[in-house]
Amino acid sequence: MNGTGRANDTRGGAAVPPVAVVGGGLAGITAALALAEAGWPVTLYEARPRLGGATCSFDRGGLTADNGQHVFLRCCTAYLGLLHRLGSAGRVRLQERFDVRVLTPQGGTGRLRRAALPGPFHLLPALARYRLLSPADRLRAVRGALALRGLDPAEPALDRAALGGWLAANGQRESVRRALWDLFAVAALNIPPEEAALGPAAMVFKTALLGRADAADIGVPSVPLGDLHGGAALAAIARLGGRVRLRAKVDAVLPGPAIRVDGRRIEASAVVVAAPHGQAARLVPAEAAPDRDAWAGLGASPIVNVHVVYDRPVTRLPLAAVVGSPVQWIFDRTAAGGLGRGQYLTVSVSAARRWIDVPTAMMRQVFPPELERLLPDARRARVVDFFVTRERRATFRQAPGSGELRPGAATRWPGLFLAGAWTDTGWPDTMEGAVRSGLQAARLARRHLERTRAREGSP
């Protein structure tokens, strides 16, 4: 697909070059939509043959699989807004009430389900009945939650501290960490708690678990990610008169502003670079972003997803968390994958340095037996397909000190802006952070365009 929609617009009789948005992930999609909705001509450039960035799908013998399991929470208001604008809001399932079963390989089970109480009291009954913690540890967990609620995530000192050290200093023993805090910290930050910055961890716990009562209700896609994001975005941008260029690799941002695509200079009225941080650092000139070497060094943390197809159903749970196992989270993707018989489960493993280079054959020796320990019905089922997807650079490495490296959306060049979940959004590297970054870049780009038009005397 080379492009759809208008290429430029006229303001006061003069042609206005489109805004160039570089990168077709959630940040770029959001920025392009927001600009097109405001009436500005926009062209979105994506090097791959699809939109969606880190959220994509592929076909495997008639099964539609996602590259990884992506979830959101009810507090992810910007992301939910994007789904509405894409016409995809009805293609996700959102819990009526936060409810997570927690499994152990030894057969133990726990349940964390919010009560009909205002926050932060909505989780107190669940903690009081959480069977994977002793009564003494449940009390420690409550005390830890109250201490976390008193932190200010924006305090610079918290960015320099580690979550693991803070938990230990506040009475959260290893047993409490494994059975409670690690469940959510690892999934949200994609880094072990002992290596995670305290600031973003405090933000996650305060916003999702210790804030509004319904904030942590979990949402999952009911259709493949490629349909939910990429396909819907292509249609929405075209409907608004924007243009999408796929297989179009931008190799430089130039003064003007302008971009270079396949060696050809293309003028733009503004440029939004919505690429991963390493790629963005290569595109953006040092004169525009003297700190680019700093944010280029944010690093990366991997996620591995294990996909298992059984010849029969092995669980009725739509999702489950796991402690004490290589398995971290289990999701039933049978319906979304279009599987007519049997059951299709995905196992999401965050902070996956241990697994990122392990051959698939070796992983097959580990994960199906682990699932049999967790799901007794799997012992009587046959694995008909097994495959692994790996995202080596799934998120930036949200370690102590990383917060001060995250840049804002503006650069030193007028008309050049940054977007991406790695920018300074106030959120961890998540889909919500990506969407918020795209909205912020679009706001700044619109302000720049309006000022430029006013200077030029256009009506």
N, C-alpha and C positions, 0 to 999 in steps of 0.2 A: 504494500500500500504506500503510495507516494505522498498522498495528502488529500484533505477534504476541506471544504469551506473557503472562506475568503482569505486572500493573502495580505491585503492591506485595507486601509480605510482612508477617507478624506476628512480633514478638519479645516474648515475655512478655505476649501478649494485646493489645498496642497495634500499630496499623498503622504500618509503617515506610515512608516515601516511598521510591521508587526512587532510586538514584544516577542523576543525569542526566549522560550523556556527550554532549558537543556536538561533532559532527564525525565523519563516517563514513569517514575515510581509514584508513590502516593503524594509526595511533596510536590512534584512537578505537575501531576494531574490536578491537584488542588489549586495551585497557582494559576494554571492555564484556565481552569473553570472560573475562578474568581475574576480574572481579568476579562474573560469573554462575557461574563454576566454583567460586568460594568460597561460593556460596549466597546472595549478596546480590541483592535485586531491582535491576534496572538497565533504563533506557530510553535508547536511543541515538537522537539527533536528527540528521538530515541534511537540509540544505536542498534538495539535488538529488534526483532520482527514483531514485537508485542509491547503493550503497555502493562504496567503493574509492578515493575521493579522486582523487589524481593518477594512479592506475592504472585505466584503464577501456578499454572496447571499444565499437565501433559497427559497424553493417552498412553495406556499400557495394556494392550490387548483387549480393548473395550472398556477397561476401567479408567475412569478419570481421576488422576491423583494430583494432589497439590504438592508443591515442593516442600512445604512444611505446614505445621498446624499453627494458624494464627487465631488468637482469641482477642476479645476486647471486653471492657467492663462498661457498666451503665454510666460511670463517671467520664467516659471518653466521649464527651459531648461534641467535640470538633469532628471526630471520626464518624459519629452517628449522623452529624450534619452532612458530611460528605456522602454517606450512603443515601440519604434522602435526595441530594442533588443529582446523584447518579441513577436514581430510580431503583436502588437496590435495598432499600430499608426493609422490604418484605421478604428478602432472601436470606435473612439471618434469624437465628433463634436466640432469644434473650430470656434468661431465667426470670421467672416471676419473683423468685427469692433466692439469694445466694445459698447454694447447697452443694457441698462437695463431699463425696465419700473418699476416705483415705484408707488405702490397703497396705498390708505388709506381707512379705513372703511367708511369714510364719502363720498366716491365717488371721491375724488380728485386723480389726476394722475400726475405724472411727468416722465420725460425721461432723462436719462443720456447717451448720445451717443457721442463718440469722433469724432472730426472733422478731415479732411485730412490736419492736420497741424503737424509740428514737436513738440515733447515733450519739455517743459511741456505745450505748448500752445494748445494742442489738446483738452483739456477739458474746456477751457475758454468759448467757445460758448455754451457748454452744461450747464455750471453753469449760464451763463447770461440768459438762457431761462428756467431755472429749476423752474417750477411753484409752487413747494411745499415750496419755500423760497420767502420771500418778496424781493423786489429790494435791500433794505438795507442789508438783510441777505446774499444775493448773493455776495455783495461786501465784507462782512465780511468773507465769505467762501473763496473767492479769496485771501484775505489777510492771512487767516489761512494757505492756501495751500502754499503760498510763504514762510511763516515762517517755515512750516514743511520742505520745501525743503532745508532750510538752516541748518537743524540739521544734526549732524553726529551720526548715529545709534550706532556706535562703542564706543562712548563716555561713560565711565563708569557711569557718573552722570545721564545719561538718563535711565539707568537700574534701578536706585534707585527712579526715579520720576514716577508719575502716569499720564497717558494720559489725564484723565478727568481734573485734575488740570491744566495741561498745556493748554488745549483747553480753559478753562475758563479764564486763565490769558492772553490768546491771542485773546480775544474778540469773542470767539465762544459761542454764547448764547445757551440756552437749545434748542430753536427751530432749530438752525443750527445743533446742535449735533444730535438730533433725526432724522432729515430729510436727513442728509448727512453722517457725520462722523461715527455714530453708525452703519449704514448699512454695512460698510466694516470692521470696527474695530472688532465688535462682531463676525462676520463670520470668520475673519482671525485669531483672537486671542482666541476666545471661552471664553471670560471673559468680564464683563461690563467695559466700558472705565474708570470709576472712580476707578476701581481696577486693570487696566492693566498697565504694565510697558510701559513707553514712548519709550524706545529703540527699541523693536521689532515693536511697532506701527509705529514709524518713518521709520523703514526699509520697512514695508509693503507699506506705502503711497509713499515713495520716489521711490521704485522699481516698484511698480505696476501702480500707478496712476500719478506720477509726473516725471517719467523717460521717457523711450522710448515710442513713441506714441502707439505702438501696444502691450505694455507689459501687459495691463489689459484685453485683449480679453479673454473671458471666454470659457473654454472647459468643456464639460460634456461627460460622457460615453454614447455610443449608444447601448451598450450591458450590461448585468449584470456584476457587479464587479467581481464575482467569475470566469467568463470567461476572463475578461480583465486582471486580475492579477494572481490569483491563478492557474487556469487551464493552462494558457499560460506559467507560470513560471515552472510548472512541466515538460512540454514538452521541454522548452528551456534548462533547466539544464540537462535533460537526453540527449538531442541532443549534448550537449557539453561534455558529458562523466561524468558529476557529478552524485551524488547520493542524493536522498531525502528519509528521514525516517520520516513518519508521525506516529502519536500516540506514539511518542518517547519523553518522558519527561526527560530532563536533570535536575538533582537535585543538581549538584555541579560542579564547575570548580576546578581542582586539579593542583598541580605543575607538570611540565613536559614540555609543558602544556598537560593537559588531561581533560576529562570530565567524569562524572559518569552518566550513563543512567540506570535506573531501578536497581541500586545497583552494576552495573558492570563498571569497569574502562575501558575507551577507549582512547588509545593514539592518539595524534594529533600533526601535525607539527606546527600548530598555532590554536588559538581559537578566534572567533569573537562572542561576546555576543551581540545579536541584539534583546534583550527582552525589555519589558517595564521597566521603571526605578526602580520600586519597586521590581520586580522580579529579575532584574539584580543585585541589591544590595544584594539580598539573595544568589545569585549564586557566585558572585565574592568575594574572600577572602579579608579581611581587609588588609593583607600584600600587596596585589596587588593594592588596591585602598583605601588608608587611608581616603579619602574624601567620601566614599560611603554613610555614614550616611547623609551627606549634600545633595547629589543628590537624595537619597531615600526620602528626605523631600520636593521634588518639588511639591508634592500634585497632585491633579487631578481636572479637570473641565469637567462636563458632557455635552452631546449633546443628544437631544431627536428628533426623527423623527416620524411624524404623517403621516400615509398612508391612503388615502381615494380613494375608487373606486366608480365611479358614473356609472349610467346606460346609460349615454349619454355624449357627449362632453360638457364641461362647460367653456373652454377658449381656445383661439388659441395661447396664449403665451407659448413659450417653457420654460421660467422662468420669475420670477418677484420678486422684492423686496417689502417689506411691512413696513410701519411705522405706529406707533400708534395702534398696535395690537399684541396679543400673537403670531400671525403668523409672521415670519421673512422673509423667502424665500419660494417660491412655484416653484416646478419643475414638468414638464409633463414627466412621465416615462411610458406612455402607450405603445409605441413601444418597448422600452427596456425590459419592463416586459412581453411582449408577449401577451398583452390583445387584443382580437379580436374585442370586442364591448364595447362601453362606453369610459371612460377616467380614468386613474390612475394618481393621483397627490400625491407627497410627500411634506410635509411641514417640513423644517429643522429649528430647534430651538436650537441655540447655547447658551452657558452660561445658561444652563437649570436647575439650582438648584431649581427653583420654581416648575418645572414639573417632576423632575426625579422620585419622589415617588407618584405622583398623579395616582390613579387607572384609567385604560383605560376607564371605564364607565363614570367617571367624565370628562375625556378629550373629550369624544365624545359629551358631553353637551356643550363644549366650541368651539372646532375647526370647525366642520361643520357649525354652525351658523356664525362663523367669516368668513369662506370662502364664505358664501352666501352674506355677506356684501361687500366682496371684488370682487366677481365674480357674477354678477347678474344672469347669466344663471344657476348657481348652485341652485338657488331657485326653479327652475322647474325640477331639477334632483333628482333622488333617490340615496341615499347612499346604495350600495350593499355590501360593505365591509369596515371595519374600524379597523385598528390595529396600534400599537405603538411599535417602537423599541427604546431601551435605551442603550446608551453607558456611563456608570457611570464614566469611566476613559478614556474618549475620547482623551484628551490631558493633558499634565501637566499644572499646574496653572501658567500662564505667568504674574505673579504679580511683583511689584517692588522688586528688589533684586534677582529674580529668575535667571537672566542671569549669575551672578557670581557663582551660584551653578552648572551650566551645565558643565560636564567634557569634556575633549578632548577625542579623540579616543584611545590614548595610555594609558597604565597602567604601574605600576612599574615592572610588570613581562614581560620579553621579550616573545613575541609570543602571548600575550593576549591583545585583543583590544575590544573596545566598539563601538556599533552602535545603532542608534535610533534617532528619531526626537527630543528627549529630550537632546541629547548631544550638544556640542557647535558647531553648524553648521553655525551660522550667520543668520539663518532663524528661524521663529517661528515654532511651532510644526505643521507641515503640511506634505503632501505627498512629496513635494519638499525637505523639510528638511530631511525626512527619507531616500530618495534616496541619497542625498548628503552625509549623514552619512555613508551609506553603501559603497559608492565609496571611501571615506576617509579611512575607516577601511581596505578595500581591498588593497589600495595603501600601507598602513603601513605594512600589513601582507605580501604582495609581497616583500617589501624591507627586512623585517625580513627573509623571506625564502631564498632570494637571498644571503644575508650575511651569513646565516647558511650554505648554499651550498658551498659558497666560502671558508669558514673556514674549511669545511670538505674535501676540495680539489676535489670536483666533477667537471667534465668537463662542 
